[in-house]
Amino acid sequence: MLAPSDNQYISFGPEFGQRVLVFVDTEEEFDWTQPKSRDSTSVKSVKSLRKVHSLMRGFDIKPAYMVDYPVATTPESVEVLRALSENDGATIGTQLHPWVNPPFLERVGGPNSFPGNLPREVERAKIKALTEAIDENFGAAPIVYRAGRYGVGPNTEALLDELGYRMDVSVRPYFDYSDEGGPSFRNIRPQLYWTGPERRLLELPLTSTFTGGLRVIGERAFELATRVPRLNGLLSRTSLLGRVALTPEGIPLDEAIQAIELLVEAGTQIFSISFHSPSVEPGHTPYVRDARDLADFYAWWDGVLTTLTRAGVKPASVEEVVAAAHAQRDGKPATLAEHAASV
């Protein structure tokens, strides 16, 4: 998963077109500046997802809500999300925050906040408990997974394969969390690829790219900039090099649009965009502190989705992408609607 070879990457034919998927890390509210706590389990902000969901449905997007254990086991949040799934076609996926997900066997905090750092049987037990909770409360077993904090580890892909998952969305290309004890995603392209022990699990990375005059050597230039004091800030201020992940959290709208335009021109086939559910209310995340931030959050979505639509990028669901990838592997055309029902 962390070192894919060239033959693992998937390139669809022209019949697939260019597509966009939106993933929502649907989770409890907690203070991002404080240590992790098992007691932070409030999910009141989930009710406010209806508004952003309505905005996305206006662009024909059916988001994938990646729910963690507090969300999957609280009746009020289950009611909201189940309605969006049953009535509006949203996908319900899995997001593992180990500090609020039973069984509680590990010490909270530090490297243990990355689920892939846990012993294999502990990681497996937590994924299994969450999978079963989603199956029970939403009426179907989830097929798409995201590790909290992007924290995949050496056992994650085999465990997902064993537990019936078809897609993982934990990889954030060009980002490195190793200083905190997490994984490094350096040198991974933002492109769909096969992974897992049997190469039957799909990895869909968060769409990320480099912008600016040095973008053609972006990975090498960015790595150098992180090692030389003040060089990273200089490159960013002079617009020579920027690193953009497609999220409204910390990425200004103009930078996101510039990245999208470059990626569309480069022929990117799948755009994966993500945000955290508590950002739909002020005061829960560092990105939306007040009403003005929330207005900017919605303006970001409107601007990004309008840009994608005008560029001819069309929506897709998790199920459609999984089906298209397997169809292509089986020698069939990788069109979406034709095969989605088979997932």
N, C-alpha and C positions, 0 to 999 in steps of 0.2 A: 504493500500500500504506500509506503514512504519512499520507495525507489522504483517506480514503474519503468519498465523497458519500453522502447519504441513500439514494439509489437503488441503491447497491452492497450494502447490508445485506440479509440474508435473514431473513424471518420465516416459519416453517413454520405450517401449519394445526394444529388440535387433534389430528389423528391422529398427529402426530409425538411428542407428549408432551414431557416434560422428560427430558433425557439427560445422562449423565456419561461423560467419557473421561479416561484417565490417561496421561500422557506421562512417560517416564523418560529423562532425559539420560544416556545410557549411555556412560561415558567413562573415561579413564585417571585414576589417582590422581595428584594434584600438590598442592604446598603453595600454598594460595590467597594467602598473604601474600608470596610471592616472585614475581619476574618470571617470565614464561612461558619455558619451555625446550623445545627439541625433544627433549631426552633423557628427559623424563617420560612414559614410555609403558607403565608397569605397569598391568595390568587385572585384578589378582588378586581385587579385590572383586566382580567380576561373578558369581563362583560363589555369593555370598551373596544374590543376587537371588532365588534359588529360594524363600526364606522369605517375602519380601514378595509375591512373585508368588502363592504359595499363599494368603496372606491375601486378596488381591484376587479370586482365583478363587472364594473363599468368598462373595463378593458378586456373582459372575457377571461381573466386570470382566476384560476382556482388554486388558492394557496395550499401549501402543505404545512399543517400545524404540528410542530415537533414537540409533543407534550412530555413534560417530566412527571415524576411521581406525585407531587402535590396536586398538579393540575388533573392528572388522570384519576385521582381518587377523591376529589372534592365534588360533591353533587352539583353545586352551582356552576362550576367551570365545565364539568362534563355536559351539563344541559346546554350551555351556550355552544360548545364546539360540536356536540352531536347534531344539533340543528344545522350548523353550517356544513357538516358532512352529509347528512341524510337529505337535506333540502336543497343544497347548493353545490354538491359535488366536491367539497374540500377533502383533501387527503389528511388522515390522522397518522402521524409518524411518532417516532420515539426520540426523546432527548434525555440522556442520563446525567443528572447531577448527583454524584455519589453521596454527598453529605446529607441529602434529604431522601435518599432512596434505600429502603431495606434490602437485604439484612445489614444492620449496623455493626460491622465487625472491625472496621478500620478506625484509626485516629483521624479526626477531622482536620482538614487544612493542609497547606503545603503541597508537596507532590501528590498527595492522595486526592486532591481536588481534580486531577486529571485521571479519569477512570481507567485509562490504559496502563497506569502505573500500579494498579492494584494486583494482588495475586490472581492468577487465572481463575480459580474457583470463586473468588469473591466478585470479580468482574462479571463472571458468568451468572452468578446468583442474582446480582443486581439487575442485569439486563433481562433475565428471565422473569423476575418479579414485576418489572415495569411492563414487559411485553404481555404478561398474563393480565395485569390490571387494565391495560388498554383493550385487550381482547374482550374482557368481561364487561367493561363499562361502555365500550363503543361498538361492540357487536362484530368486530373483525380484528384479526391479528395484523399488526403493522408490518409493513415491508420495507420501510425506509428509516434509517437510524442516523442520529448525530450524537457524537460524544460531547458532553459538556466541556467547555473551554477548548474545543477541538482536540480533546485529549485521547486520541487513539494510542494504542500500544502494540506490543508484539503479538498479543493474543486476540486482539479485537476482531480482525477480519475472519479468522477461523470460527470464533464464537458466533458472529453474525450469520455466517454461512450455516452453522449447525442449527441455529435457532430459527431459520427460515427467512431471513432477511434477503432482499433482492438488491438493495441499493444503500450505500453509505454516503453521507454528505458532510463528513468531518474534516476534510482537507481544505486548508486555506493557503493556496500557492503563494510562494515568495515570502511567507512569514515564518518566524522562528521563535518558538516558545521554550527553547532548551534552557535559557537562563533561569526560568522559573520551574524547571523540572519537567516541562512538557515536550512535545515532539517538534521537530523541525520539518517544514514543508518547502525548503529550498529546492530549487531545480525540478519542481513538479509543474507541469504545464496545466493551465486551467481548461482541461479538456476531459471529456468522459473517458474512463478506461476500466478494463476488466481487472479484478483483483480477487483475493481469496485463494485458498488452497486448491480449489478446483476451477479457478477462473470463471466463476459463475455469479460473483458479486460485482455490482457496478459501483464505481466511485465517481461521483459528480462533484468536483471541487467548486468552492465559491469562486465566482468569476473575479479575477484580479488581473491587473496589467500594469505596465509602466508607461508613463507619459513623459513628454519633454524631448528635447533634442538628443538625449543620451539613451532613449528607450530601447534602441536596437541592441545595446549592451547592458540593458537594465539590471539583470541579475548580478552581473559582475560589478557594475558600477555601484549598485546599492550595497552590496556586500563590503566593498571598499569603503564606502561612505560611513557605514556603521562602525568601522574600526578607526577612522580618523576623526579626532575631535573637531566638531563644528562643520565638517564637510557636508554632512547630510543636510543640515539646515541651510547651508549656502546653496547647494544644488536645488533644494526646494524653492527657496526665495527667488532664485534666478530662473525658475521654470525649466532648468536643464534636465531634471529628473524628478518624477513623482511616482509614488506607488499607490495605486487606487484599487480598493476592493469595492465591489458593488453592494453597498449598504448605506442607508441614510444616516447611520451612526458614525459621526466623525468624518464623513466625506461630503464636502460641499457639493451642491447641485451642479455647478459649472464644471467641476472636476469629473463628476460622474458622467455628465453628458460628453465631455471630451473623450473620456475612456471608451464610452459606448460607440462613439463615431469611429474611433480607431479600430475597435474590435469588429464592428460591422464591416468596415472596409477590408479588414484582414480575413473575412469569411468565417468568423466564429459561429459555430452551429448552435451552441446552447449557452444561454446566459442564465446564471444562477445568482439570485439576489436574496439577501437575508437581513433580518433584524430581530431584536428581542421584544417579546410581547409587552413587558412593562413600559416600553417607550411610548405606548399609546396614551399614557397618562403622565402629566407632569410630576416630577419629584422622585421617580423610581430609579432612573438610570442617569449617568452623567451626560447623556445626549439630549434629554428632554427635561429641563429643570423648571420651565415655566410655560405660560401660555404662548409666548412668542416662539419658543423652541418647538412647541407642538405645531404651530402654524407652519413653521419651516419644514417640519417633518412631513406634513401633508403636501406642501408645495414641492418637496423633493420627489415624492411619489408621482405626483401629477406630471412633473417635468420629465422624469426618467421614463415613465410608461408612455407618455406622448412621444418622446424621442424614439423609443423602440418601435412603437406602432407606425410612425411615419417612415421608419427605415424598413418596414416590411417584416419585422420580427414578430412572430405569432406565439400565442401561449401554448404550453404543453403541460401535461400532468406527469407526476412521477410514474404512474401506471403506463402511460403512453410511451414514455422514454424507455422504460424497462422492456416493454413489449417490442418496440422498434429495434432495440439492440439485440434481443434474442432472435427476432425475425431475420435480421441481417446475418447473424451467426448461422442461421439455418438456411441461408441462401435465398431468402425472400426479400422483397422490397421493404425498405425501412420506413414505411409510411406510418402515420400515427393512428388514426381512427380504426383502421382495418384490423389491428392486432390488439388494441388495448384491452378488450374483454377477456383475453386469454390470461391476463396476470391474476 
